[in-house]
Amino acid sequence: MTSIMTGSAAAAGHETPQGPAAPPVVLEGVAKRFRQGDAIIEAVRGVSLTVEEGAFVAVMGASGSGKSTLLHLAAGLTRPDEGRVAIEGTDLAKLPDATLTRFRRRRIGLVFQAFNLVPTLTAEENVALPLLTEGRDDAIAGRVGPLLDRLGLAPRRRHRPDALSGGEQQRVAIARALVAEPALVLADEPTGSLDSATGQGICRLLRELSEERRRAIVVVTHEPAVAAWADRVVVMKDGRILAELRAGDDYRDAHSLAARYQGAVESS
Ligand SMILES: Nc1ncnc2c1ncn2[C@@H]1O[C@H](COP(=O)(O)OP(=O)(O)OP(=O)(O)O)[C@@H](O)[C@H]1O
């Protein structure tokens, strides 16, 4: 866990030939409402959040506080009623639906609690799928094998999901999320279906990937033991950001994070 204390949240100063790179995701005053019968639910209310390259951010909060909705807004799976979502400087509102879908496939990797692998395909076929969908067959040989190696899945590459453990299935899902080399990986309760030791292995892997590959990673979780791997923890309540906690200053491990999180929620 030492890397949490030393890990830098923001990769400031990354330059492209055009100048400083825009952050992987910027949310500005984003709001989302849902109708439930006669009631209007304000799931997310005026949230602003920037996640820099290489940052590992966790989103915590009680059930119904708006965490998944926030993640879906960042992924462009849901369009906001107010505010702006920009991925690497591209305003998602300016993209028509079909363009947004293609953009998402290229720039955003998604990981879910339920893995969502295709049951009839092998591990390597599942990982190759985003490249096939994009007509990037040329990239499959160079990317899928090395990624499976890196994630410790090489011996399992020809197995279908039902022959893999939960942790292996989630590693396949993470490989699939990374294969297009996205700017941003969004994970909704990625350890929710796993035992705690396997879940910690997945967290360690996400942490390493954020450091090695400079991906921005946002993880929604209920578990302090998962969030403690992050550089920053965003605490949500009733659709708003209640507090932001920083590794090293506000917490050093799952226990101190849980105490700080509880304190933030109780004092609100
Ligand atoms: N598609 C939808 N239609 C109607 N209401 C919705 C929809 N999606 C979310 N909501 C409502 O918006 C609020 C926020 O939901 P959201 O799923 O974002 O919360 P959450 O913090 O992720 O909860 P959990 O931890 O239980 O997954 C809840 O009141 C939920 O019932």
The ligand as a Tripos MOL2 file, in Angstrom:
@<TRIPOS>MOLECULE
LIG
   31    33     1     0     0
SMALL
NO_CHARGES

@<TRIPOS>ATOM
      1 N1        -32.9210    4.9980  -14.8620 N.pl3     1 LIG1
      2 C1        -33.4280    5.4790  -13.7360 C.ar      1 LIG1
      3 N2        -34.7220    5.7960  -13.6480 N.ar      1 LIG1
      4 C2        -35.2450    6.3030  -12.5090 C.ar      1 LIG1
      5 N3        -34.5230    6.5490  -11.4020 N.ar      1 LIG1
      6 C3        -33.2150    6.2530  -11.4370 C.ar      1 LIG1
      7 C4        -32.6010    5.7000  -12.5940 C.ar      1 LIG1
      8 N4        -31.2960    5.5090  -12.3190 N.ar      1 LIG1
      9 C5        -31.0940    5.9130  -11.0540 C.ar      1 LIG1
     10 N5        -32.2390    6.3700  -10.5210 N.ar      1 LIG1
     11 C6        -32.4220    6.9200   -9.1710 C.3       1 LIG1
     12 O1        -31.4200    7.9120   -8.9820 O.3       1 LIG1
     13 C7        -30.8880    7.8490   -7.6610 C.3       1 LIG1
     14 C8        -29.3820    7.6100   -7.7350 C.3       1 LIG1
     15 O2        -29.1640    6.2810   -8.2460 O.3       1 LIG1
     16 P1        -27.7130    5.6700   -8.4610 P.3       1 LIG1
     17 O3        -27.8900    4.3130   -9.0230 O.co2     1 LIG1
     18 O4        -26.8790    6.6310   -9.2110 O.co2     1 LIG1
     19 O5        -27.1910    5.5880   -6.9600 O.3       1 LIG1
     20 P2        -25.9370    4.7850   -6.3820 P.3       1 LIG1
     21 O6        -25.2930    5.6970   -5.4010 O.co2     1 LIG1
     22 O7        -25.1130    4.2450   -7.4800 O.co2     1 LIG1
     23 O8        -26.6880    3.6190   -5.6200 O.3       1 LIG1
     24 P3        -26.1820    2.0880   -5.3360 P.3       1 LIG1
     25 O9        -25.0020    2.2140   -4.4210 O.co2     1 LIG1
     26 O10       -27.3850    1.4830   -4.6600 O.co2     1 LIG1
     27 O11       -25.8710    1.4590   -6.6490 O.co2     1 LIG1
     28 C9        -31.6520    6.7480   -6.9570 C.3       1 LIG1
     29 O12       -32.7070    7.3520   -6.2310 O.3       1 LIG1
     30 C10       -32.1800    5.8940   -8.0780 C.3       1 LIG1
     31 O13       -33.3770    5.2430   -7.6990 O.3       1 LIG1
@<TRIPOS>BOND
     1     1     2 1
     2     2     3 ar
     3     2     7 ar
     4     3     4 ar
     5     4     5 ar
     6     5     6 ar
     7     6     7 ar
     8     6    10 ar
     9     7     8 ar
    10     8     9 ar
    11     9    10 ar
    12    10    11 1
    13    11    12 1
    14    11    30 1
    15    12    13 1
    16    13    14 1
    17    13    28 1
    18    14    15 1
    19    15    16 1
    20    16    17 2
    21    16    18 1
    22    16    19 1
    23    19    20 1
    24    20    21 2
    25    20    22 1
    26    20    23 1
    27    23    24 1
    28    24    25 2
    29    24    26 1
    30    24    27 1
    31    28    29 1
    32    28    30 1
    33    30    31 1
@<TRIPOS>SUBSTRUCTURE
     1 LIG1         1 GROUP 0 **** ****
